[in-house]
Amino acid sequence: MRHDDIVLVVSIAGSMAAGVLLPSAGLVVEPYLLVWLGALLFLNLIRLNTSDLVSTFTKPKQLVVLSAIKLIVLPLAMYGLAYIVYQPFALPVLLLSGISTGLGAPFVVNLIGGRLSLVVGMIMVTSLAVPFVLPSIVFAVLGSHFEIPVVQMVFLLSAALFTPLAAGWFTKKYLPAVSRFADENSFPLSLIFIILINFGMFAKFSGFFYSEEWFLLGTVATAFLCYAAYCLVGYASAFGGRYERTAGLIAMSYINNVLVAVFAYQFFGSAVAALAALYNLPYYVGIIVIKKFIPRTQ
């Protein structure tokens, strides 16, 4: 295992354990998850070529296909499967499967390889569409009416996506020395914000580790199965070379689970939100596995 991989594993495992063992401290950083996500995104958008992003939208076939699968086909299929296998997990699986591509996905692309512009395009399209699509699907299959506040989602997108995107463009154009420093030190700086995210997330759900062990084990196993399914669907759905297929895998599996946890907790309670929170485990374990089995290619 490479040095960077060891550092990544230790940092992630340590931050998760710290959240469980020191929840009162972790809850101090938890309200600022949006800030940590935005900072993580900025560090990893420094490498984005603006012309590649424009090309992704001017030739949108790949983007349209992946977005439709991500927002409609995948959540319905995963819900049906979960309903048949174990009904109590059907709703958590539906919410997790139907959420948008995550703001941390560019970090994974830069670490593993893949078409960054396609992943950023997926973040933009799915984040704009999910406030309308996901509540409609939930209402259609469950008859449970809830709303993802559109204004809040627009604020999230502006604060945590467009602001880092604009900041990255401005930094590259007018502050090249800062841009080079951020690019050269992207990995260690990104780790700082990943640690803060995990620390806050696991502090919020630390109670399950002490009082609901069997529920915890079942939820963690479900999270890993969902992650594997998302990876397979993403890799198989993208068309082109391995570069595009890896981007499809990342766009489908590296999702806004933090956002799901927040909304699920608000509308359905902690038991439903737990799957989204514990998805952080396969989220980061998967990086090591993908790096081993999918060589970094262009």
C-alpha positions, 0 to 999 in steps of 0.5 A: 500500500502506498504512503498516501493510501496509508495516510488516507486510511488512518485519517478516515478511520481516526476521524470516524472513531473520534466522532463515535468516541467524542461526540460532544466535540464532533458536534461542534464542527457538525453545523459547518459541514457545508463549509467543509464540503465547499472547501474540499470542492475548491481544492479539487476544482483547481484542476478543472479545465473550463473548456472541458466542462463547456464541452460536456454540456454542448455534447450532453448525451452522456450527461443526460443518460447518466442523470436519468439513470441516477435520478430515476432508474437507480432509485426505483430499482434499488427500492424495489429490490430492498422492498423484496429483500427487507422492507424496513430498509426500502425507504432509506435505500430509496432516499440514498439512491435518489440523491444527487452526485456528491460535492466530494466526488471531484476529490475522488476523481483527482485521486483515482482518475476519470473525466472531471468535467463529466463528474462536475456536470453530473453534480450540477444537473442532478443537484438542480433536478433532485428537489423536484424528482426525489420527492415525486418518487417518494410520493409515488411509491410511498404516498408520503408527501415531503418536500426538499426545500428548493430555496435551500437546495439552490443555496446549497448549490450556490454556496458549495458548488458555484462559489468554489467553482468561481473561486477556482477559476479566479484563483487560476487566472489571477493568483497562479502562485496560490493555484499552484500551491493548492494543486500541489498540496491538494491531497493533504489539505483535502484530508483536513476537510474530510476529517472534519466531515467524518468527525461531525457526521459520526458524532451525530449518529454515535448513539447507534454504536452503543445501543443498536449494535444489530441495527448498526451491523445491518445498516453498514452491510446495506451501505456496502451493498448499495455502494457496490451496486452504484459502482457497477451501474455507473461503470456499465452505464457510461460509454467511452473509454475507461476514463469516462467509465470511471467518471460514471462509476464515481458520479453514481456512487460518490453521492450527497449522502450528507444531504440525505442524512440531514433531510431524512433525519428531519422528515423520517427520523434517525433510523432512516437517516442512519444508512446515509450517515454510515454510507461514509464507510464504503464511501472511503473504503471504496477509494482504496479498492477502486485505486487497486482494481482500476488503474489511473488512466486517461 
